[in-house]
Amino acid sequence: MTREYPDEVAGPYEAPPCVFEDRESRQIAVRRYDGDIEPLLEMYRKFDPEDRAQGIPPTDEDQIRNWLEKLMTDDCLNVVAWHGDKPIGHALLVPDRQGSFELAIFVLREYQNAGIGTGLIEGLLGAGREEGIEHVWLTVERWNKPATALYRKVGFVPTDDGSFELEMAARLSPDTE
């Protein structure tokens, strides 16, 4: 499968660490994953079942741990949003077989709609650009208008008009070919 990417480079993005104030006047820090899986495990235990999309994150603690261990490797890029000492969001880029990266993002319900997703994705894409990642894509459930608007806001454009899911893509650097 050949995925199309926009010609225009998205951004600019600030790479973590970065701090911003959300719409609720909370100080949110975005940092690269530091290797400690336990705080994220606790965050995902609290994740609202209604906020799960496409079967992730898993619901059972052992399944969450196994899932996180597969994602917290050197080939994946992970950033975490913190409110004080509590992780409240997680975004990651997972490599695919074509040399591009798939984006996934998770924000606890009580922190949604406050600008945290924007800051988290921008930090992730800034880190991705620093790592030399050129192409990023994602799928989103078509009915999820808030997520679709967020992805457009940070530079993603629709690339595939599937029936249930919408595929979107962003270019982090100019083609070097």
C-alpha positions in Angstrom: 0.0 0.0 0.0 1.3 3.4 -0.9 0.2 6.2 1.4 0.0 9.7 0.1 1.5 12.6 2.1 0.9 16.3 1.7 3.5 18.4 -0.1 3.5 21.0 2.6 5.6 20.5 5.7 3.5 20.7 8.9 4.5 22.7 12.0 6.5 24.3 13.4 6.6 22.2 16.6 8.5 22.6 19.8 10.2 19.5 20.9 9.9 18.4 24.6 10.5 19.3 27.3 8.0 22.0 27.1 5.5 23.5 29.5 2.2 25.3 28.7 -1.0 26.4 30.5 -4.1 24.6 29.4 -7.6 26.3 29.1 -8.2 25.4 32.8 -5.1 27.4 33.9 -3.3 24.2 34.8 0.5 23.9 34.1 1.1 21.0 31.8 4.6 19.6 31.1 5.3 17.5 28.0 8.4 15.3 28.3 9.8 12.4 26.5 9.1 9.0 28.1 11.7 8.4 30.9 11.6 4.6 31.1 9.3 4.2 34.1 6.2 2.3 33.0 4.4 2.4 36.4 3.0 6.0 36.2 1.6 5.3 32.7 0.1 2.0 33.9 -1.7 3.9 36.6 -3.0 6.5 34.1 -4.3 3.7 31.8 -6.1 2.0 34.7 -8.1 5.2 35.1 -8.9 5.5 31.4 -12.6 5.8 30.7 -13.9 2.9 28.7 -15.9 5.3 26.5 -12.7 7.0 25.5 -11.2 3.8 24.0 -11.0 3.8 20.3 -10.2 1.0 17.9 -9.8 -1.4 20.8 -7.0 0.6 22.6 -5.9 1.0 25.2 -6.7 -2.4 26.7 -8.8 -2.6 29.8 -7.2 -5.4 31.9 -4.1 -4.5 33.9 -2.0 -7.3 32.6 -3.0 -6.5 29.0 -2.2 -2.8 29.6 1.2 -3.7 30.9 2.0 -6.0 28.0 0.7 -3.3 25.5 2.8 -0.6 27.1 5.9 -2.8 27.2 5.6 -3.3 23.4 5.3 0.4 22.8 8.0 1.6 25.2 10.9 0.4 23.0 13.6 2.3 21.2 11.9 2.1 17.8 8.8 3.9 19.1 8.8 7.5 20.1 6.8 8.3 23.3 6.0 11.6 25.0 3.9 12.1 28.2 1.9 15.0 29.4 2.1 15.7 33.2 0.0 17.7 35.6 2.3 18.0 38.5 3.6 14.4 39.2 0.6 12.8 37.5 0.7 11.6 33.9 -2.5 12.7 32.2 -1.8 12.1 28.5 0.4 9.9 26.3 1.2 10.2 22.6 3.4 8.0 20.5 4.8 7.3 17.1 5.0 3.7 16.0 7.0 2.7 13.0 5.3 0.9 10.1 6.8 -1.4 7.4 7.0 1.5 4.9 9.3 3.7 7.0 6.5 6.0 8.2 5.1 6.3 11.7 1.6 5.9 13.0 0.4 8.4 15.6 -1.7 7.5 18.7 -2.8 9.8 21.5 -4.6 9.2 24.8 -5.7 11.9 27.3 -7.6 11.2 30.5 -11.2 12.4 30.2 -11.0 15.0 32.9 -8.2 16.7 30.9 -9.8 16.6 27.5 -11.0 19.7 25.7 -8.5 21.9 27.4 -5.8 22.1 24.8 -3.7 19.3 26.2 -4.1 17.1 23.1 -2.7 20.0 20.9 0.3 20.5 23.2 0.9 16.8 23.4 0.8 16.2 19.7 2.9 19.2 18.9 5.5 18.0 21.4 5.5 14.5 19.9 5.9 15.8 16.3 8.7 18.2 17.4 10.4 15.2 19.0 9.8 13.2 15.8 11.3 15.9 13.6 14.4 16.0 15.9 14.7 12.2 15.4 14.5 12.6 11.6 11.0 11.2 11.1 9.6 12.5 7.8 6.1 11.0 7.5 3.3 10.5 10.1 -0.1 9.1 9.6 -3.1 8.1 11.7 -6.6 6.8 11.5 -9.6 8.3 13.4 -13.1 7.2 13.7 -15.1 9.3 11.2 -17.7 10.4 13.8 -15.0 11.7 16.2 -15.2 15.3 15.2 -13.2 16.8 18.1 -10.2 14.5 17.2 -10.5 15.2 13.5 -10.5 19.0 14.2 -7.4 18.6 16.5 -5.5 16.6 13.9 -6.3 19.2 11.2 -5.3 22.0 13.6 -1.8 20.5 14.0 -1.3 20.0 10.3 -2.8 16.6 9.3 -4.8 16.3 6.1 -7.2 13.6 5.0 -5.6 11.1 2.7 -8.0 8.2 2.5 -11.8 8.5 2.7 -12.5 5.0 4.0 -16.0 4.2 5.2 -15.6 3.9 9.0 -12.2 5.4 9.6 -10.6 8.5 8.2 -6.9 8.3 7.4 -4.9 11.5 7.8 -1.2 12.2 7.2 1.4 14.9 7.9 4.9 15.6 6.5 7.5 16.6 9.1 10.3 17.4 6.7 10.8 18.0 3.0 11.3 15.0 0.8 15.0 14.1 0.5 14.6 12.0 -2.6 
